[in-house]
Amino acid sequence: YTPTKGLFQSSGSGIELSQGQSLVQKLNIKVLEETINMPAGAGPTTSTGTIPAGAVILGGTMKISTADTTNRNLTDLGTNSDTDRFGTGLSIATNATSTTALVPGKLIPETTAQTFRFVQSGATTGDGRIQICIYYMDVVNG
């Protein structure tokens, strides 16, 4: 198909960039959005959704959607191949309801599919929930 020149969105896709000619490649900006339960105990937690190989992670947000009744200390906040991509040492206070910007340390294409990942120190309860939105762009053949 030959879309109009500029940015547009077609059904089931992210935002696409077109030069107004038959597309050989499309630049898509998409989002991985997921709600994750905060577990009791220590260790890593990983999203179930993935960011495809070849994508460039632009950034995102992490919002506490359900406040937790215990303090949380996240020692790593990143992806499965770069565990501290968005930082280290994030503390979440008891009953906090806030949004944190996720800013990647680098913008490079991923060689493999990625998941969002965080590592927490021990927590006595597992009643909190976070919502992540990771924005990324990928180029696909049209």
Buried (B, 14 or more C-beta within 10 A) or exposed (E): EEBEEEEEEEEEEBBBBBEEEEBEEBBBBBBBBBEBEBBBEEEEBBBEBBBBEBBBBBBBBBBBBEBBEBBBBBBBBBBBEBBBBBBEEBEBEEEEEEEBEBEBEEEEEBEEBBBBBBBBEEBEBBBBBBBBBBBBBBBBEE
